[in-house]
Amino acid sequence: MLPAVSLLLLLLGWGRVSAQEICVDQPEQIHVSEGENVALPCQFTYSKDLNPNLETKVSWRFSRGQTCNNYIYSQSSNSSNRSQGGRGPTIREAAGRQSAVLYIPQVTLADHDRYCCSVGIVTRQRMERVWKSGGGTELRVQDSSEFQVYQPDVLLPLEGDSVTISCSFSYPPELEPVLEVNVLWRAGEEDFCGEFIYNHMENFVLPFYADRISLVGDPRGEQSGSIRIDDLQALDSKKYCCRVQMWSRNGSLSVWQNRFGTRLQVGVFTGRVQMPGYFVTQPAEMSALLGESINLTCTFTYHGDHRETDPMWIGVYWRARHIWGDYLYHPNPELIHHLYKGRTHLIEAPGKKGITTLWVSDVSQQDSKTYFCLVAFRFCGERRIFVTETQQGTRLTVHEPYPEPEVTREPQPTTEGLHEKDPADVPFLHANGSKLGPVWTTAPRGLLNDPLLFQLVAIPVFQLFFRQWILG
């Protein structure tokens, strides 16, 4: 039986059209300023049983409405019908990665349209090209000479996290000098968002966000009105629009707001279910010495059905103590706990091979705890992200370095001087076994090297030995 897993569901602000065989995935919207270069991404995937030929073609169409009817670019002919002044769009394709990018240099207000990516694949079985189109990306071009309010398009935090929704703005020079700046925030699903949830100058916070929302920008000095929302909940999933009020010295009031806002989609654990084909495994235990670096490994699998497509994106999160604990790794560095900042790094990013490795440096006794791996999957055609996690985790034990063994050295024998045995203990023996009497038992190196000492000692001893041998 497969281990139980948790599913984390995130609705994404991405438009997509899925099919049984091919799925094309595009972001719903992209914001740029006039004169900037823009890259419109397009990802695609197909079921494993499609068995496509290596030949894959991409074309793009555009429209001011929801349906893209006007041809703009064909990779097959490498041509465009929307070139202006030599700045026509070009396509960059990475067939092996199943992605393509439409690159438009120096966008103008006339480029404010919806752009749809179509992918054509020739299969070995059919010998014909099968085309599928994405839902399109709305390119929103802003006039750089006017008042601008900038926000990210989509943020995907997890339940319980804190998130900063950035808001920066610029204004025409003729509005200087500026006397006062106020920042307000609205939230909802309507165009221009819904009700007001925050007013900086009036110190107003909607009760639902009480003690959870705060200003982290400096409207007057840094032209920033970013807010931070703590302890995120499922009901926080909505659009957030930044609104700026500015008073000039001439008494005029200028009010600007980002119309489309930031889509905040909070991932929420919905309970444990049996999900065949989706699970994460980790080693139960590992140990390390104080000050060492370690590698935490995490192995995951997802569906094995050949009729399904591979994930478009895989993300990894690591938490300490329990699955709701502090982050030792998060794609957003701001959410990593201070004990682990600068100490963790993914040395093996998650991929289709199903393994990822987290490097942790300079471990200490504080790091002796259990660590949990969470793996997120986003599939083409899904408006959700599935996040699986283990129930076991990896228990890390940090030990003190082992003491080095003591090395004892035995004294070296010396050959200096003479070494004499007691004559009574070591008799000199005749060849027939009789005792010859006490003699020197060693011939020290100094005796052989000194001629005078040799004559005084060695020769008399030899004569005594020879005399006793003659007498029998």
Protein Blocks (a to p, Z undefined) as FASTA:
>chain_A
ZZdddddddddfbdcdddfkbccdddfbdcddehiacdddddddddfklopafbdcdddd
ddfblbdfbdfbdfklopafkbgehiaccddddfknopaddddehiafklgccddddddd
ddfklopacddddebjadddddfkbccddddfbdcddehiacdddddddddfklpccfbd
cddddddjbehiaadfbdfklopacfklgokaccfbdfklnopabdcdehiafklgccdd
dddddddfkopacddddfklpaddddddebjcddehiacdddfbdcddehiacddddddd
ddfbfkbccdfbdcddddehiamlccfbdfblklpcfklgokaccfbdcdfkopacddde
hiafklgccdddddddddehiacdcddddfkbpadddddddddddddddddddfehjddd
dfklmccddfkopaebjcdfbdcfklmmmmklmmmmmmmmmmmmmmmmmnZZ
